[in-house]
Amino acid sequence: MSADESSGQDPQDSDIQTKLNSETAVIAWSELVRHFARGVVIKINPSLDLLEAADGLASDNVSLFEEWVSAGKLSRASDDDARDWTAREPEFWCVVTAPWVLVQEKLPSSSQIN
């Protein structure tokens, strides 16, 4: 019996999570602009794990996505978001779950704070 089987986790779910994790990258807003223009950028609130959101989207879990939208944990990036990001040029954790580009603003690490 594998570790996934003994933990009750579906091995296929673990494979999806591993694949998504390997496809996560840190990118600048300037690299996201063209995706924003296509209307495919989904903003993930820091209270929600980026990979959990990507997994929910990849597995087409509509009810979970509706719950997150209602709770304000994710939304399509708005023009106001784009203006803010253009002014600040933050970096984002990003993962693509085609056709969507899920982004979560990268928080500064404690070692960068004076």
N, C-alpha and C positions, 0 to 999 in steps of 0.2 A: 504494500500500500504506500502510495507517495505521500509526501508531507501535505500536499494540497488536498488529497482525498481524506486524510485523517483529520484535517482542520475543517472539513465540510465545505471548503472553497472549491468551486468548479475549476478544473485545470485550464479550461478554455478562458475563463475570466482572468486567471493569472497570466496567461499568454498575452491577452489583450493589454493588460496593465503594464507588462514588461515591454511590449512593443511601443506603447504610448510613451512610457518613461524614456525609452531610447531615442524618441523623436522630439523630445522637449529641448528647447534651446532658449538662450537669452538673446533678445534682439532689441534694437533701438526703434523708437517711434518712426524714424525716417524710413525704416525697412517695412513698416506696416501700412504706410500711407496708401499704397496702391491697393491693398486688400480692403482698407476702409472705404476707398472710393468705389469698390465693387459691392459694398454693403455686407461683407461676410465676417466682420470682426465682432466677436462676442467677448464682452468684458466680464471677467470673473472676479467677484468680490473676494478680498483676502480671507473672509470667514469660510470660504469653500475651497477645498483642495482642487487645484487645477486638473490633476489627473483623474480625480473622481468625476469631475464635470465632463471631461473628455470621454471617460469610460461610459458615463450615462448617455452621452450623445452617440457614441459608437454603437452602443447596444440598443439604441432607439427606445430608451425608457422615457416615454412621453409624460407619464404621470409625475415622475421625479423631476423632469425638466420644468413642468408647469409649477410644481411646488417651489423650486428654486427661483423661478421668475417672480412668483407671488411674494416670496420672502425677500426679494431684492438682491439675491445672491448672484444673479447673472442677468445680463441684458445685452442687447445689440448696442455697440458703441454709437454714441450720438455725436452730432456736430459740436456740442459743447465739450464733449470728451476730446474730440480732435483739436479744438482750439486750445484747451488746457495742455494737452500733450505736445502740441507744436510749441507753445511758450516754454514748457519745462524740459522737453526732450528726455523723458524718463526711459529706463530700460524695462523690458517685460519678459516674463517667462511666457513662452509661447508653445503651443502644440496645434498641429493641423489635424482636424477630423473632417475631411473633405465633405462638403465645400467650405466648411467653417474654419476660421482661424480663432482659436481661443487664446485670450491673453489675460495675464494677471500682472499688474504693476509690481516690479521687483522692489521690495522694501530694502532700505539701506541696512547693511549689517551693523551690529553694535560696534565692530571695530572701526567703522567709518565715521561714527558719531564722535564729536569732540566732547 
